[in-house]
Structure formats: C-alpha cells, structure tokens
Amino acid sequence: MPLGSTHHSLLKAASALEIPGIAFVDGAEAIAATVLARLGPGTVDGRTHRFFVTDLPERFTPIAGRFLGRRVEVA
C-alpha cells in the first residue's frame, strides 16, 4: 500500500523501519523531478529566490536554511 504526505519525506527512513513492505511516495521528490525536467540543471548562484509559505515566515526560515544549506532571509 503506498502512502503519501508532505511530512513523510521527513519521517520516511524511520517509518520504513517500523512498517516494512510499505512504499512511501515522496511528494517533494516528485516535484523536484518535475521542476528539473522542465527547467533543466543549472546553478542558482546569484539568483533571487522568493518563498511563499502558509506558516509564519519566522518559523519557516530556520528550517529552510537547514534544508538548503544556506541562510534564508525574510523580506
């Protein structure tokens, strides 16, 4: 049985140990693959990025910085 959720990508490894035989569908991986297919590989250096979030920006920025490996600022 496949399972999918926006939070599964964060818990996939731990969940796989607890629920063997389950196929996890990672929405983040599917979206990243689609973006890569449409835009192609390339550098992001020197580009400006804007993030639209449903959470408070002050809560989003530290988490985004951890995932992206760089500082994310609130505009």
Secondary structure as UniProt FT lines:
FT   STRAND          2..4
FT   TURN            6..7
FT   HELIX           8..18
FT   TURN            20..21
FT   STRAND          23..25
FT   HELIX           27..39
FT   TURN            45..46
FT   HELIX           57..68
//
